[in-house]
């Protein structure tokens, strides 16, 4: 498989999880990561994934500016999205096949800050608990 950002070869990297092995694809040049559907969430909380994103985060920020990329599986244009829990993180998604994260993004994705967790809780409860005065 080729990297959708820099077109270098991607190498499979094994991550051991409590439910078995997950194979992640990592770019040999820019260190971007390809996660098939559901893999990013599956390995997010695994201690074994701590070393997965060992690329240069500064280089990742540069590559993050490239948002018009094609899915390495189906060649369809991917959608650039902001993470719903951490809107400062932007990555590319193919709804059918998976997610591409630039170097440094998965590390950030793994580490939800206390402020981000609190803001997310406020969003959930703030929307579901509107008062009658709010509705008028």
Backbone as CSV, one residue per row, in Angstrom:
resi,resn,N_x,N_y,N_z,CA_x,CA_y,CA_z,C_x,C_y,C_z
1,UNK,0.851,-1.176,0.000,0.000,0.000,0.000,0.899,1.242,0.000
2,UNK,0.446,2.284,-0.665,1.180,3.550,-0.740,0.529,4.587,0.173
3,UNK,1.359,5.459,0.741,0.885,6.547,1.603,0.056,7.520,0.772
4,UNK,-1.121,7.905,1.259,-1.950,8.848,0.507,-1.430,10.290,0.530
5,UNK,-0.447,10.583,1.373,0.099,11.941,1.456,1.403,12.086,0.681
6,UNK,2.380,11.204,0.930,3.696,11.370,0.292,4.002,10.267,-0.718
7,UNK,3.107,9.297,-0.851,3.174,8.215,-1.845,4.319,7.226,-1.635
8,UNK,4.932,7.251,-0.461,5.960,6.255,-0.139,5.271,4.943,0.249
9,UNK,6.040,3.879,0.327,5.493,2.597,0.753,5.088,2.657,2.215
10,UNK,4.028,1.917,2.521,3.592,1.782,3.904,3.901,0.357,4.349
11,UNK,4.323,0.234,5.581,4.707,-1.060,6.128,3.735,-1.435,7.244
12,UNK,3.317,-2.698,7.253,2.412,-3.154,8.304,3.156,-3.225,9.630
13,UNK,2.453,-2.794,10.676,3.012,-2.827,12.012,1.982,-3.466,12.936
14,UNK,2.404,-4.456,13.676,1.504,-5.215,14.541,1.350,-4.528,15.895
15,UNK,0.090,-4.409,16.347,-0.201,-3.898,17.678,-0.960,-4.997,18.411
16,UNK,-0.439,-5.399,19.558,-1.122,-6.407,20.361,-2.154,-5.726,21.250
17,UNK,-3.377,-6.244,21.235,-4.442,-5.716,22.071,-4.969,-6.846,22.948
18,UNK,-5.839,-6.506,23.870,-6.430,-7.523,24.736,-7.287,-8.504,23.945
19,UNK,-7.790,-8.064,22.792,-8.643,-8.935,21.983,-7.906,-9.553,20.789
20,UNK,-6.591,-9.378,20.728,-5.814,-9.967,19.641,-4.930,-8.956,18.944
21,UNK,-4.431,-9.320,17.770,-3.542,-8.457,17.001,-4.326,-7.531,16.078
22,UNK,-3.792,-6.332,15.903,-4.322,-5.374,14.938,-3.139,-4.947,14.077
23,UNK,-3.327,-4.976,12.762,-2.265,-4.572,11.842,-2.533,-3.142,11.365
24,UNK,-1.611,-2.253,11.665,-1.688,-0.853,11.267,-0.671,-0.652,10.144
25,UNK,-0.976,0.216,9.202,-0.044,0.532,8.124,0.622,1.864,8.441
26,UNK,1.961,1.881,8.362,2.725,3.082,8.700,3.612,3.466,7.524
27,UNK,3.584,4.742,7.159,4.393,5.237,6.050,5.865,5.223,6.434
28,UNK,6.677,4.716,5.528,8.114,4.643,5.780,8.816,5.999,5.627
29,UNK,8.157,6.984,5.027,8.775,8.302,4.856,8.214,9.319,5.851
30,UNK,6.919,9.587,5.815,6.344,10.652,6.645,5.817,10.133,7.994
31,UNK,5.781,8.819,8.184,5.330,8.163,9.419,3.842,8.355,9.695
32,UNK,3.073,8.703,8.652,1.625,8.744,8.797,1.085,7.339,9.039
33,UNK,-0.096,7.253,9.658,-0.676,5.969,10.028,-2.017,5.755,9.356
34,UNK,-2.204,4.560,8.798,-3.493,4.166,8.220,-4.136,3.150,9.153
35,UNK,-5.385,3.449,9.555,-6.169,2.545,10.389,-7.390,2.099,9.585
36,UNK,-7.541,0.788,9.401,-8.769,0.291,8.787,-9.926,0.615,9.730
37,UNK,-11.161,0.514,9.224,-12.358,0.859,10.005,-12.286,0.313,11.429
38,UNK,-12.424,1.192,12.405,-12.502,0.817,13.805,-11.181,0.543,14.505
39,UNK,-10.084,0.475,13.757,-8.805,0.127,14.374,-8.267,1.228,15.288
40,UNK,-8.429,2.489,14.925,-7.901,3.582,15.756,-8.547,3.549,17.136
41,UNK,-9.849,3.390,17.172,-10.560,3.310,18.456,-10.170,2.050,19.222
42,UNK,-9.961,0.969,18.500,-9.626,-0.307,19.134,-8.275,-0.255,19.837
43,UNK,-7.285,0.400,19.245,-5.953,0.433,19.840,-5.685,1.687,20.665
44,UNK,-6.608,2.634,20.651,-6.421,3.919,21.329,-6.032,3.769,22.798
45,UNK,-6.680,2.895,23.525,-6.448,2.765,24.957,-5.483,1.638,25.328
46,UNK,-4.892,1.008,24.331,-3.952,-0.081,24.594,-2.564,0.495,24.887
47,UNK,-1.953,0.055,25.952,-0.619,0.551,26.291,0.389,0.197,25.208
48,UNK,0.123,-0.873,24.472,1.048,-1.296,23.418,1.079,-0.329,22.239
49,UNK,0.118,0.577,22.159,0.085,1.519,21.038,0.848,2.807,21.325
50,UNK,1.419,2.920,22.514,2.132,4.143,22.898,3.265,4.468,21.928
51,UNK,3.979,3.472,21.469,5.127,3.703,20.588,4.761,3.675,19.101
52,UNK,3.508,3.447,18.783,3.068,3.339,17.394,3.335,4.620,16.605
53,UNK,3.025,5.756,17.194,3.150,7.051,16.517,4.466,7.706,16.918
54,UNK,5.565,7.219,16.342,6.875,7.727,16.728,7.484,8.656,15.683
55,UNK,6.660,9.134,14.757,7.152,10.047,13.726,7.329,11.461,14.246
56,UNK,7.904,12.305,13.432,8.156,13.700,13.762,6.835,14.481,13.696
57,UNK,6.347,14.935,14.848,5.071,15.653,14.910,5.115,16.950,14.106
58,UNK,6.275,17.611,14.050,6.402,18.834,13.253,6.200,18.521,11.774
59,UNK,6.811,17.439,11.296,6.613,17.008,9.910,5.140,16.648,9.687
60,UNK,4.533,16.014,10.687,3.110,15.684,10.606,2.240,16.920,10.446
61,UNK,2.595,18.011,11.127,1.843,19.267,10.990,1.942,19.805,9.575
62,UNK,3.106,19.656,8.962,3.282,20.113,7.581,2.404,19.278,6.646
63,UNK,2.454,17.960,6.796,1.630,17.078,5.959,0.143,17.240,6.254
64,UNK,-0.201,17.698,7.449,-1.610,17.898,7.807,-2.263,18.967,6.932
65,UNK,-1.443,19.828,6.344,-1.977,20.860,5.442,-2.503,20.251,4.140
66,UNK,-2.061,19.051,3.812,-2.544,18.360,2.615,-3.826,17.632,3.003
67,UNK,-4.953,18.123,2.544,-6.236,17.540,2.951,-6.977,16.848,1.813
68,UNK,-6.565,17.094,0.585,-7.222,16.447,-0.558,-6.417,15.219,-0.939
69,UNK,-6.801,14.090,-0.363,-6.087,12.842,-0.619,-7.085,11.755,-0.985
70,UNK,-6.576,10.695,-1.590,-7.413,9.562,-1.980,-7.178,8.396,-1.036
71,UNK,-8.225,7.643,-0.793,-8.147,6.458,0.054,-7.154,5.465,-0.559
72,UNK,-6.230,4.947,0.240,-5.267,3.983,-0.297,-5.901,2.623,-0.622
73,UNK,-7.131,2.407,-0.213,-7.829,1.151,-0.497,-8.700,1.235,-1.763
74,UNK,-9.452,2.352,-1.920,-10.418,2.423,-3.029,-10.181,3.587,-3.989
75,UNK,-9.221,4.457,-3.694,-8.880,5.621,-4.521,-9.956,6.702,-4.566
76,UNK,-10.981,6.613,-3.724,-11.977,7.691,-3.646,-11.418,8.810,-2.779
77,UNK,-11.856,10.043,-3.040,-11.412,11.189,-2.260,-11.877,11.035,-0.816
78,UNK,-10.947,11.230,0.103,-11.258,11.125,1.520,-11.770,12.462,2.039
79,UNK,-12.504,12.411,3.135,-13.055,13.604,3.765,-12.140,14.048,4.901
80,UNK,-11.801,15.325,4.942,-11.010,15.874,6.036,-11.970,16.254,7.152
81,UNK,-11.779,15.672,8.344,-12.701,15.908,9.461,-11.943,16.305,10.720
82,UNK,-12.650,16.963,11.615,-12.117,17.270,12.942,-12.679,16.230,13.907
83,UNK,-11.851,15.773,14.815,-12.293,14.784,15.786,-13.397,15.391,16.653
84,UNK,-14.521,14.696,16.841,-15.629,15.265,17.610,-15.290,15.548,19.078
85,UNK,-14.402,14.778,19.680,-14.033,14.997,21.076,-12.855,15.941,21.230
86,UNK,-12.040,16.057,20.177,-10.841,16.902,20.204,-10.768,17.681,18.892
87,UNK,-11.549,18.742,18.767,-11.673,19.433,17.473,-10.395,20.061,16.936
88,UNK,-9.328,20.108,17.718,-8.055,20.620,17.192,-7.342,19.561,16.347
89,UNK,-7.819,18.315,16.387,-7.214,17.244,15.596,-8.004,17.083,14.301
90,UNK,-7.301,17.158,13.184,-7.915,17.007,11.864,-7.246,15.837,11.158
91,UNK,-8.060,14.885,10.688,-7.526,13.742,9.956,-8.447,13.431,8.789
92,UNK,-8.031,12.507,7.938,-8.794,12.185,6.739,-9.482,10.835,6.916
93,UNK,-10.733,10.766,6.432,-11.561,9.579,6.619,-12.136,9.109,5.292
94,UNK,-12.068,7.796,5.070,-12.833,7.138,4.019,-13.935,6.396,4.757
95,UNK,-15.178,6.761,4.516,-16.294,6.159,5.245,-16.369,4.647,5.068
96,UNK,-15.824,4.145,3.972,-15.882,2.714,3.696,-14.690,1.942,4.243
97,UNK,-13.515,2.603,4.344,-12.312,1.825,4.624,-11.505,2.209,5.859
98,UNK,-11.430,3.483,6.220,-10.639,3.807,7.396,-10.221,5.252,7.528
99,UNK,-9.157,5.448,8.316,-8.693,6.776,8.728,-7.183,6.892,8.503
100,UNK,-6.758,8.058,8.020,-5.323,8.354,7.904,-4.988,9.482,8.866
101,UNK,-3.978,9.259,9.712,-3.509,10.285,10.645,-2.050,10.583,10.357
102,UNK,-1.724,11.868,10.310,-0.337,12.292,10.118,0.461,12.024,11.385
103,UNK,1.786,12.030,11.262,2.667,11.816,12.416,2.285,12.776,13.542
104,UNK,2.145,12.245,14.736,1.790,13.041,15.912,0.312,13.082,16.218
105,UNK,-0.538,12.859,15.220,-1.984,12.962,15.447,-2.530,11.817,16.294
106,UNK,-2.034,10.614,16.096,-2.550,9.499,16.892,-2.159,9.658,18.360
107,UNK,-0.955,10.156,18.621,-0.533,10.408,20.004,-1.484,11.407,20.646
108,UNK,-1.801,12.470,19.927,-2.735,13.479,20.425,-4.129,12.865,20.596
109,UNK,-4.565,12.061,19.648,-5.861,11.383,19.679,-5.980,10.491,20.919
110,UNK,-4.878,9.841,21.297,-4.870,8.952,22.462,-5.004,9.713,23.765
111,UNK,-4.516,10.942,23.797,-4.394,11.685,25.045,-5.449,12.782,25.165
112,UNK,-6.633,12.379,25.526,-7.717,13.328,25.768,-7.382,14.118,27.030
113,UNK,-7.264,15.430,26.905,-6.933,16.235,28.080,-8.143,16.350,28.995
114,UNK,-7.901,16.705,30.235,-8.982,16.889,31.199,-9.954,17.954,30.711
115,UNK,-9.448,19.048,30.153,-10.321,20.107,29.632,-11.185,19.580,28.497
116,UNK,-10.588,18.807,27.574,-11.359,18.259,26.453,-12.435,17.293,26.947
117,UNK,-12.109,16.472,27.918,-13.100,15.542,28.480,-14.227,16.315,29.139
118,UNK,-13.903,17.355,29.909,-14.903,18.177,30.583,-15.784,18.894,29.561
119,UNK,-15.179,19.481,28.526,-15.952,20.160,27.480,-16.891,19.188,26.774
120,UNK,-16.411,17.970,26.521,-17.237,16.959,25.857,-18.438,16.593,26.734
121,UNK,-18.216,16.434,28.032,-19.309,16.121,28.955,-20.307,17.269,28.985
122,UNK,-19.810,18.496,29.022,-20.705,19.661,29.008,-21.545,19.697,27.739
123,UNK,-20.932,19.379,26.606,-21.674,19.344,25.347,-22.798,18.319,25.405
124,UNK,-22.494,17.140,25.919,-23.497,16.068,25.982,-24.638,16.447,26.914
125,UNK,-24.297,16.873,28.127,-25.333,17.183,29.110,-25.995,18.527,28.853
126,UNK,-25.262,19.464,28.286,-25.831,20.773,27.985,-26.919,20.695,26.930
127,UNK,-26.751,19.813,25.935,-27.737,19.672,24.867,-28.953,18.889,25.325
128,UNK,-28.735,17.926,26.217,-29.830,17.063,26.642,-30.620,17.631,27.808
129,UNK,-30.131,18.678,28.471,-30.773,19.204,29.653,-31.215,20.648,29.487
130,UNK,-31.775,20.983,28.359,-32.237,22.358,28.179,-33.497,22.563,28.997
131,UNK,-33.628,23.763,29.547,-34.788,24.078,30.378,-35.887,24.662,29.507
132,UNK,-37.055,24.811,30.092,-38.192,25.409,29.384,-37.857,26.844,28.977
133,UNK,-37.127,27.573,29.858,-36.748,28.960,29.538,-35.843,28.988,28.311
134,UNK,-34.970,27.986,28.166,-34.104,27.918,26.986,-34.903,27.708,25.711
135,UNK,-36.003,26.981,25.821,-36.799,26.656,24.651,-37.704,27.797,24.210
136,UNK,-37.982,28.751,25.133,-38.877,29.869,24.804,-38.201,31.004,24.109
